[in-house]
Amino acid sequence: MMIGRRVRLRPVEKDDLPRFVKWFADPEVRTHWAMYMPLSQTQEERWYDRNLNAGDTQTWAIDTQPADMAIGPWVHIGGCGYHNIDWRNHWGEVGISIGAMDYWNRGYGTDAMQTLVAWGFYTLNLNRVQLRVYADNVRAIRCYEKVGFTLEGRLRQENFSNGAYRDTLLMAVLRSDWGQVVA
Ligand SMILES: CC(C)(COP(=O)(O)OP(=O)(O)OC[C@H]1O[C@@H](n2cnc3c(N)ncnc32)[C@H](O)[C@@H]1OP(=O)(O)O)[C@@H](O)C(=O)NCCC(=O)NCCS
């Protein structure tokens, strides 16, 4: 379990999968992801089983307690994690989704990403954390900038969505930069 300021990250359980299915059924959530089709419960279960055995992947559920400082029940609001971890070169790629849309824009994504990056630098011994984000996802880009990610590259018209091409941005933060940006 990793504890952030407003969220905790914990391993995903099978009981969580129906919520991921529900969130990814929403086109508004999915438009920001490379995965353009909704996932069935069966596909989610296969993904879960694959992840359990993958040495380059770590997936976490994001929980929060709705009212700040409350000692109430934790609510599952999304997921995040590392994939494509390159253990030799000490870098990993991250992804995040706050699936519950009523939790967007309230700082949970930034806190979850800060917690995930700290885990990468201080526990996994990564030197570099990178991510890909579509150029029209201004909320996500702002969130990543607050965490300390900077723009490294632009893959022009790499993705086709809603009848038009859009650019994919490559952003990264190095361990030597980490801590210099305060959200
Ligand atoms: C992207 C995501 C993780 C961000 O998490 P979040 O909790 O919503 O974001 P935060 O509240 O921590 O930060 C969002 C920031 O973007 C800003 N923002 C939101 N909409 C914006 C807009 N249209 N233009 C500019 N800034 C915007 C917010 O004001 C906030 O910045 P501030 O704190 O400086 O005011 C979350 O919204 C999400 O999961 N979205 C759907 C899936 C997705 O996009 N995943 C990422 C794929 S790369």
PDBQT file of the ligand as one rigid body, heavy atoms in Angstrom, charges set to zero:
ROOT
HETATM    1  C1  LIG A 201      -6.076  12.981 -16.318  1.00  0.00    +0.000 C 
HETATM    2  C2  LIG A 201      -6.463  12.728 -14.858  1.00  0.00    +0.000 C 
HETATM    3  C3  LIG A 201      -5.665  11.574 -14.289  1.00  0.00    +0.000 C 
HETATM    4  C4  LIG A 201      -6.134  13.991 -14.050  1.00  0.00    +0.000 C 
HETATM    5  O1  LIG A 201      -6.541  13.780 -12.721  1.00  0.00    +0.000 OA
HETATM    6  P1  LIG A 201      -7.422  14.906 -12.017  1.00  0.00    +0.000 P 
HETATM    7  O2  LIG A 201      -7.597  14.491 -10.603  1.00  0.00    +0.000 OA
HETATM    8  O3  LIG A 201      -8.662  15.109 -12.820  1.00  0.00    +0.000 OA
HETATM    9  O4  LIG A 201      -6.479  16.169 -12.168  1.00  0.00    +0.000 OA
HETATM   10  P2  LIG A 201      -6.030  17.249 -11.070  1.00  0.00    +0.000 P 
HETATM   11  O5  LIG A 201      -7.249  17.828 -10.426  1.00  0.00    +0.000 OA
HETATM   12  O6  LIG A 201      -5.025  16.636 -10.171  1.00  0.00    +0.000 OA
HETATM   13  O7  LIG A 201      -5.298  18.324 -11.982  1.00  0.00    +0.000 OA
HETATM   14  C5  LIG A 201      -5.947  18.800 -13.141  1.00  0.00    +0.000 C 
HETATM   15  C6  LIG A 201      -5.417  20.160 -13.522  1.00  0.00    +0.000 C 
HETATM   16  O8  LIG A 201      -5.842  20.447 -14.863  1.00  0.00    +0.000 OA
HETATM   17  C7  LIG A 201      -6.496  21.688 -14.879  1.00  0.00    +0.000 C 
HETATM   18  N1  LIG A 201      -7.484  21.644 -15.953  1.00  0.00    +0.000 N 
HETATM   19  C8  LIG A 201      -8.621  20.932 -16.006  1.00  0.00    +0.000 A 
HETATM   20  N2  LIG A 201      -9.271  21.177 -17.165  1.00  0.00    +0.000 NA
HETATM   21  C9  LIG A 201      -8.484  22.065 -17.843  1.00  0.00    +0.000 A 
HETATM   22  C10 LIG A 201      -8.628  22.720 -19.094  1.00  0.00    +0.000 A 
HETATM   23  N3  LIG A 201      -9.688  22.492 -19.884  1.00  0.00    +0.000 N 
HETATM   24  N4  LIG A 201      -7.640  23.571 -19.479  1.00  0.00    +0.000 NA
HETATM   25  C11 LIG A 201      -6.572  23.790 -18.685  1.00  0.00    +0.000 A 
HETATM   26  N5  LIG A 201      -6.394  23.203 -17.472  1.00  0.00    +0.000 NA
HETATM   27  C12 LIG A 201      -7.359  22.361 -17.070  1.00  0.00    +0.000 A 
HETATM   28  C13 LIG A 201      -7.091  21.796 -13.495  1.00  0.00    +0.000 C 
HETATM   29  O9  LIG A 201      -7.464  23.130 -13.201  1.00  0.00    +0.000 OA
HETATM   30  C14 LIG A 201      -5.936  21.275 -12.661  1.00  0.00    +0.000 C 
HETATM   31  O10 LIG A 201      -4.895  22.212 -12.576  1.00  0.00    +0.000 OA
HETATM   32  P3  LIG A 201      -4.699  23.229 -11.317  1.00  0.00    +0.000 P 
HETATM   33  O11 LIG A 201      -4.587  22.376 -10.096  1.00  0.00    +0.000 OA
HETATM   34  O12 LIG A 201      -3.451  23.963 -11.653  1.00  0.00    +0.000 OA
HETATM   35  O13 LIG A 201      -5.906  24.095 -11.278  1.00  0.00    +0.000 OA
HETATM   36  C15 LIG A 201      -8.000  12.410 -14.728  1.00  0.00    +0.000 C 
HETATM   37  O14 LIG A 201      -8.747  13.555 -15.065  1.00  0.00    +0.000 OA
HETATM   38  C16 LIG A 201      -8.416  11.260 -15.611  1.00  0.00    +0.000 C 
HETATM   39  O15 LIG A 201      -8.177  10.120 -15.270  1.00  0.00    +0.000 OA
HETATM   40  N6  LIG A 201      -9.047  11.559 -16.768  1.00  0.00    +0.000 N 
HETATM   41  C17 LIG A 201      -9.558  10.518 -17.693  1.00  0.00    +0.000 C 
HETATM   42  C18 LIG A 201      -8.527   9.539 -18.234  1.00  0.00    +0.000 C 
HETATM   43  C19 LIG A 201      -7.241  10.213 -18.681  1.00  0.00    +0.000 C 
HETATM   44  O16 LIG A 201      -7.257  11.250 -19.300  1.00  0.00    +0.000 OA
HETATM   45  N7  LIG A 201      -6.130   9.572 -18.334  1.00  0.00    +0.000 N 
HETATM   46  C20 LIG A 201      -4.815  10.053 -18.741  1.00  0.00    +0.000 C 
HETATM   47  C21 LIG A 201      -4.433   9.469 -20.059  1.00  0.00    +0.000 C 
HETATM   48  S1  LIG A 201      -2.820  10.012 -20.565  1.00  0.00    +0.000 SA
ENDROOT
TORSDOF 0
